[in-house]
């Protein structure tokens, strides 16, 4: 079974989730929620992490964690292991409480932390458990809108993103969250790269540089193809459009077969996209058509020196912006 890679370093931010085995409950009563919070607190004392937000959701949880000590694995092993033991003893059961390993997404603090905190705090509202997030007792939201802070939660960083004045920050954060209730907001987690990184191109490259080369090429890791890709699709598309001097939005439906074939070739060769994904990007052609176009173009490239030089120039431009 494919396993997610972990990127751990000092000062990293993560969105962490774990679900009950077979989507079953992990909290059965108020005392269980409170007990889980004691393990969150215990991990803070033991490992010195910061908990920015949490939402405990009957059969799963969401946490936003910062690790000054580059020790996410130790933190989560303590929390999940301790709580599993507690439930197993209480329920006179054995075995796994959680479904597989926890999921940890590395987050670009500057670009996504504030939006992600709102998304997390609105989980009970989206699940129709409450009408307003402050009505839900098992999240950190009340600590963000009340003067009475919760010792477990470090709220200063996120509140500081909305105002420099604490009283004003409480008011502004509530307004920020309230505006999203009932609105069709884009899920910030839909932009996750390789199943593990949420951020822009520069942040992704910096994060991947912290992984060991041998880890990236292990056969058992999830999203392996995307993680070892040389370039992101945006970089490839932009380089092609710059070379041919065409607007970026015109490339997918462009009738020029050369543009399309070069795009197919470079997207297949230098990104982690599948044939189906490439086909959708270049005008909704089938995955088999992509495969055939790629093979034909590869053969033509071996014989056509002019075409080879043209493609080489595009790839050279890619290399100039990579890093």
C-alpha positions in Angstrom: 0.0 0.0 0.0 1.4 3.4 -1.0 2.5 5.6 2.0 2.6 9.4 2.1 6.0 11.0 2.6 6.6 13.3 5.5 8.5 16.6 5.2 9.7 17.7 8.6 11.7 20.8 9.4 11.9 23.5 12.1 9.0 25.9 11.9 6.9 23.9 9.5 3.1 24.3 9.4 0.7 21.3 8.8 -2.9 20.6 8.3 -3.3 17.2 10.0 -6.3 14.9 9.7 -7.2 11.4 10.8 -10.4 9.4 10.4 -11.9 6.6 12.4 -11.4 3.1 11.0 -14.2 2.3 8.5 -15.4 5.9 9.2 -16.6 4.9 12.6 -16.8 7.3 15.6 -13.7 8.2 17.4 -15.5 10.3 20.0 -18.4 8.8 21.9 -19.2 11.5 24.5 -18.1 14.8 25.8 -15.5 13.2 28.1 -13.8 11.7 25.0 -13.4 15.1 23.3 -12.0 16.4 26.5 -9.6 13.5 26.9 -8.4 13.9 23.4 -7.6 17.6 24.2 -5.5 16.4 27.2 -3.4 14.4 24.8 -3.0 17.5 22.6 -1.8 19.3 25.6 0.4 16.5 26.7 2.1 16.5 23.3 2.7 20.2 23.7 4.5 19.7 27.0 6.5 16.8 25.7 7.4 18.0 22.2 6.9 21.8 22.2 4.6 22.1 19.1 2.1 24.9 18.6 -1.6 24.2 18.0 -3.1 27.0 15.9 -6.6 25.5 15.3 -8.5 22.3 15.9 -11.9 20.9 15.0 -12.9 17.5 16.5 -15.7 16.0 14.3 -17.2 12.8 15.7 -15.4 10.4 13.3 -12.3 12.5 12.4 -10.4 15.5 13.4 -8.6 18.5 11.9 -5.5 20.2 13.4 -3.3 23.1 12.2 0.1 22.4 13.8 3.4 24.3 13.8 6.6 22.3 14.7 9.4 24.5 16.0 11.3 21.2 16.7 10.8 19.5 13.3 9.1 16.6 15.1 5.6 16.1 13.6 5.9 12.3 13.6 6.7 12.2 17.3 3.8 14.6 18.1 1.3 12.6 16.2 2.5 9.2 17.4 1.9 10.5 21.0 -1.5 11.9 20.3 -3.0 9.1 18.2 -1.3 6.3 20.2 -2.4 7.7 23.6 -6.0 8.3 22.5 -6.3 4.8 20.8 -5.1 3.2 24.1 -7.6 5.3 26.0 -10.6 4.2 23.8 -9.5 0.6 23.6 -9.4 0.3 27.4 -12.7 2.3 27.8 -14.5 0.2 25.2 -12.8 -3.1 26.0 -11.7 -3.4 22.4 -8.4 -3.9 20.6 -6.8 -3.0 17.2 -6.8 0.2 15.2 -9.0 3.2 16.0 -7.9 5.3 13.1 -8.0 4.4 9.4 -4.4 4.1 8.3 -1.8 6.8 9.0 -2.8 10.4 9.7 -2.6 12.7 6.7 -0.3 15.7 7.0 -0.3 18.5 4.4 2.6 20.9 4.6 1.2 24.5 4.4 2.6 27.7 3.1 1.9 29.9 6.1 1.9 33.3 4.3 -0.4 32.2 1.5 -2.8 29.7 3.0 -2.9 29.7 6.8 -5.6 32.3 7.4 -7.9 30.9 4.7 -7.3 27.3 6.0 -8.2 28.3 9.6 -11.6 29.6 8.3 -12.1 26.4 6.3 -11.4 24.3 9.4 -13.6 26.3 11.8 -16.5 26.1 9.3 -16.4 22.3 9.2 -19.2 21.8 11.7 -21.4 24.3 9.7 -20.7 22.5 6.4 -21.5 19.2 8.1 -24.9 20.8 9.3 -24.1 20.0 12.9 -24.6 23.7 13.8 -25.8 26.9 12.1 -23.0 29.0 13.4 -19.4 27.9 14.1 -19.4 29.4 17.6 -22.2 27.0 18.5 -19.9 24.0 18.1 -18.2 23.2 21.4 -15.3 21.0 20.1 -13.3 23.5 18.0 -10.9 26.3 18.6 -13.3 28.9 17.0 -14.6 30.3 20.3 -11.0 31.0 21.4 -10.6 33.2 18.2 -13.7 35.4 18.9 -13.6 35.7 22.7 -11.3 37.6 25.1 -11.1 34.4 27.1 -8.5 32.5 25.2 -7.9 28.7 25.4 -4.4 27.8 26.7 -4.2 24.9 24.3 -4.5 27.1 21.3 -1.9 29.6 20.1 -4.1 32.2 18.3 -1.8 35.2 18.1 -0.3 34.5 14.7 -3.6 34.0 12.8 -5.3 36.9 14.6 -2.3 39.1 13.8 -3.0 38.5 10.1 -6.3 40.3 10.3 -5.4 43.2 12.7 -2.5 44.5 14.8 -4.9 45.2 17.7 -6.1 42.2 19.7 -9.7 43.5 20.4 -10.1 44.5 16.7 -8.6 41.2 15.6 -11.3 39.2 17.5 -14.0 41.3 15.8 -12.4 41.1 12.3 -11.7 37.4 12.5 -15.4 36.7 13.3 -16.5 38.9 10.4 -14.0 37.1 8.1 -15.5 33.7 9.1 -19.2 34.9 9.1 -18.8 36.2 5.5 -18.1 32.6 4.3 -21.2 31.0 6.0 -23.5 29.8 3.2 -21.1 31.1 0.5 -19.6 29.0 -2.2 -16.0 29.2 -1.2 -13.2 27.3 -3.0 -11.8 24.5 -0.9 -8.2 25.6 -0.1 -7.1 22.0 0.0 -8.0 21.3 -3.6 -4.7 22.9 -4.6 -2.6 20.4 -2.7 0.5 19.3 -4.7 1.6 15.6 -4.5 -0.9 14.9 -1.8 1.3 16.7 0.7 2.1 20.3 0.0 -0.1 23.4 -0.1 1.6 26.4 -1.5 2.9 28.2 -4.6 5.6 27.0 -6.9 8.5 28.5 -4.9 7.2 26.9 -1.7 6.7 23.5 -3.3 10.2 23.5 -4.7 11.7 24.5 -1.4 9.7 21.8 0.4 10.7 19.1 -2.1 14.4 20.1 -1.7 14.2 19.0 1.9 13.4 15.4 0.9 16.1 12.9 0.3 16.5 11.8 -3.3 16.2 8.1 -2.3 12.8 8.8 -0.6 11.4 10.4 -3.7 12.2 7.3 -5.8 10.8 4.7 -3.5 8.2 2.6 -5.2 5.9 2.5 -2.2 5.2 6.3 -1.8 1.9 7.8 -2.8 1.8 10.5 -5.5 5.3 9.4 -6.5 4.9 10.4 -10.2 3.9 14.0 -9.3 6.5 14.4 -6.7 9.4 13.4 -8.9 8.2 15.5 -11.9 10.7 18.0 -13.1 8.2 20.8 -13.6 4.7 21.8 -12.8 2.2 22.0 -15.6 1.9 25.8 -15.3 5.6 26.2 -16.0 5.4 24.1 -19.1 2.3 25.8 -20.5 3.8 29.3 -19.8 7.1 28.4 -21.5 5.3 27.2 -24.6 3.1 30.3 -24.7 6.1 32.6 -24.3 8.0 30.9 -27.1 5.1 31.0 -29.5 3.9 34.4 -28.3 0.3 33.3 -27.7 -2.0 34.0 -24.7 -2.0 31.2 -22.1 -5.8 30.7 -22.3 -5.5 30.1 -26.1 -3.2 27.1 -26.0 -5.8 24.3 -25.0 -8.2 25.0 -27.9 -5.6 26.2 -30.4 -6.0 24.6 -33.8 -2.3 24.7 -34.5 -1.3 21.0 -34.3 2.3 21.9 -33.6 1.5 23.8 -30.5 -0.7 20.9 -29.3 1.8 18.2 -30.0 4.6 20.1 -28.3 2.4 20.6 -25.3 1.5 16.9 -25.2 5.2 15.9 -25.5 6.5 18.2 -22.8 3.6 17.7 -20.4 4.0 13.9 -20.6 7.8 14.0 -20.4 8.3 16.7 -17.8 5.3 16.6 -15.5 3.5 14.0 -13.4 0.3 14.3 -15.4 -1.4 11.2 -16.8 -2.5 10.8 -20.4 -6.1 11.5 -19.4 -5.1 14.7 -17.6 -2.9 15.9 -20.5 -5.8 15.2 -22.9 -8.2 17.3 -20.9 -5.7 20.2 -20.9 -5.0 20.3 -24.7 -8.6 20.2 -25.9 -10.4 17.3 -24.3 -8.8 14.5 -26.5 -8.8 10.9 -25.3 -6.0 9.4 -23.3 -5.2 7.0 -26.2 -4.9 9.9 -28.6 -2.5 11.5 -26.2 -0.4 8.3 -26.1 -0.3 8.0 -29.9 0.5 11.7 -30.3 3.4 11.4 -27.8 4.9 8.4 -29.6 4.6 10.0 -33.0 6.1 13.2 -31.8 9.0 11.4 -30.1 9.9 9.6 -33.3 9.7 12.8 -35.3 11.9 14.6 -32.8 14.7 12.1 -33.5 14.8 13.0 -37.2 13.7 16.7 -37.4 16.6 18.9 -36.3 14.6 22.1 -36.6 11.9 20.7 -34.4 14.5 19.4 -31.9 16.1 22.8 -31.7 12.6 24.4 -31.1 11.7 22.0 -28.3 15.2 22.4 -26.8 14.7 26.2 -26.6 11.4 25.8 -24.8 13.0 23.3 -22.3 15.9 25.7 -21.9 13.5 28.5 -21.0 12.0 26.1 -18.5 15.3 25.4 -16.9 16.0 29.2 -16.6 12.9 29.6 -14.3 13.2 26.3 -12.4 14.6 26.7 -8.9 
